[in-house]
Amino acid sequence: MSRAVAVLRPEPGNAATAARIEAAGLTAIRMPLFAVRAVDWALPDPARFDALILTSANAPRFAGPGLDALANLPVFAVGPATAAAARARGLTIAETGDGDGAELVATLTERGFTRALLLGGRERRVHAGGVVAETITVYASDPLPITPQVADALAGTVALLHSARAAQRLAEIAGSTRASIRLAAISDPVAAAAGPGWADIAAAPVPDDAALIALARRLAD
């Protein structure tokens, strides 16, 4: 019997990932660890920048109407989901990365950009400096309360990790169930953030939902 797969990412991504898991014939446990909300931000002069960096799909989802004024900037997105969310807001994708934010910044540097604007979350890992002229917080991910009884439902599951924050939060709440949980992480750095002591842990070959779910299917057997 296959293990259930615990989806820990915030909504609306949680429901979308859970639906894909169920379509693959597995049982999904929907347990978002964070709730995403928009943060008020001031629009800078678009003329100051030569590119827009988006390291999460939540940035275009929650940026609000101010994002429209940046539509002329070429967008560098960290992955397919972020690129899709940006296109849905009318932005033009210059490149979609297959790594993390640091690799995306390196790509901009190689291509000669020097004044990029990054829109991201409150706990972002990429900050101003070098090719990134300015970073602006447009959303925040707030922890949701998880009781020990709810955390016990993770025992014997495959837990999906879409971010380092989720990995760290899971490590905090897993308690005695840690040794029974297998982890499917979206990247090697996310896997490392979970720490040791799990039943198994592996990282997807590319940082997207399809690869992560394929990995979860393997770990669930």
N, C-alpha and C positions, 0 to 999 in steps of 0.2 A: 504493500500500500504506500502510495506516494505521500510525502510530507506536505502539509499545508504551507503556503507561502505568505509571509507577513509583509504587507506593504506599509511602510512607515513614512513615506513622503507626504507633504501637505497636499490639501486640495488646491486646485482641481486635478492635479496630476495623480493623486491617490486613486480616484475613481477610474481614471483612464487606464492606469497600470493594472489595477485589479481586474478590469474588464478583459484586458489582454491575457492575463493569467488564466482567467476562467475560460476564455476562448481556446486556450491551449490544453484544456482538460484538467487543470489543477484547481485546488481549493484556495481561494484568497481570503486572508484575514485583513480587514481594513483597520489599521491602527495608526493614524497620523500622529506624529510626535510634535508637530509644530502647526501653527496656523499663520498664514501669510496675510499681511495687511499693507495697504498703501501708506506711504509716508509723504507728507507735504514737502515739496522741494521747489526751489526757485530756478527758473529757466535762465541759463547763462546766454550770452550772445553767441549764436551758432557760428558766426564768422570767425570766432577764436579757434575753431577746431577743424581738423582735416579728416577725422574719422570718428565713428561711434563704436565702442566696444560693449557687447552684451554678453555676460558670463552666465546668465540664467534666463530661462523663459519667463520667470516672474518679473523681470525688469520691464519688458514691453507690455506684459499683462497688467501691471499695476502702476505704470508711470503716468497714466492719465493723459489729458489733452495736451500737456506741455510737450509730449513726445512728437506731436505733429510738426512742431517748428524745427525739428532736427531731421526731417525726412530727406533733405538733400545730402546728408552725410552718408558716405559708404559705411555699411555695417559689417563688422567682424563679429560673428557669433560663435560661441564655444561649442555648439553641437547642433544636430538637426532639429531638436525640439525648440531650442532657442531661436534658430533661424526661421522656423515655421511660425512661431509666435510673433517675430518681428515682421515677417511678410504680411501677417494678418492685420498688422497696424499700418501697412502701407510703406514700410521701409524697404530699401534696396540692399540686398545681401552682396557684399563684395567677396566674402569668403566664410566658409563654415569649417571650423576647426574640428579635429578629432582627438584633442587632448584636453588640457586644462587651461585656465586663464593665463598662466605664465607662458605656455606655448603660444597662445594667441598673441600675446604682447610681443613675443619674439618674431612672430610672422609679420606684424606691422612694422617692426624695426627693419627687418630684411627688405621690406617693400618700400621703405623710404618715408613712412609717415612719422611725424614728429610731434603732433599736437592732438592726440586722441582724447576724447571724452568717454569716460566709463560710467554707465548707469548700472547700479547694482544694489545688493542688499546691505543691511546694516552690519552684518558680520562677514563681509566680503574678505577674500584673501589677497586680492590685487589692489594696490593703493597707488596714489599719484607718485610720479617719478619717472624719469626717462621719457619714453614715447607717450606715456599717459600724463597729459597735462593737468587733468582734473578728474576726480571721482565724486559722484553724487549718489547719495542714498535715496532710492525711490520706493523701497519696500523693506519690511522687517518680518522676520519669522519668529514668532513668540512661542515658547514651549507650552504645550498643553498638559494638564495634569494627568498623570498615569498612576493609578493605584496599584499596589502590589497584586491585587486580585486580577486586574487587567493584564499586568505584566506576565502573570503566570500562564496566560493563554499563548505566550510565545514559546513555551516549552515544546521541544521536538519539531519546531518549524524550520523553514528556510527564510531568513529575514533579508529583505532587499535594502541595501544601503545606497541612497542616491547622493549623499553628501557626507563630508567629514563630521559636520555637526550631528547628523543623525547617528553616525557610528559612535560618537562620544556619548550621546544621550542614551543610546541603547545599552552601552557598557554600564552606564549609571543605574539603569532600572532593571537590568536582566537578573541580578541577584543569583540565586542558586540554579536558575534555569540556563545560565550561560553555557555550561558544558554540554547541553543538549541541542543547542541552536547552531545551525549551519548558516554562514553568512555569504551572500552574493553581493559584492561591492561593484560600483560602477567604474572604479579605477583603483590602481595600486595605492595611491595616497589615501583614498577613503578606506580601503582595507586596513592599512596601517593604523589609521586613527581609532579603529575598534579595539586595538590591543590584543593580548593573548587570551587563551583559555576557552576558546570556542570549539565546538565539535568539528568544524571544518570552516575554512574561509578561502574564497577565491575571488579574483577580479575579472571583470568582463574584458575581452580583448579590445573593444572600442567603447567609449563612454556614451552609449545610447540605450534607450529602454529595450529595444529589440534584442540587443546582445545580452543585456542583463537578465531578461526573462529566459532566454535560451540557456544561460548559465544556471538560473534557478531550476529549470526543468531537469538539468543534469544532477544538481545537488539534491533534488527532491526524491530521486529514485533510491 
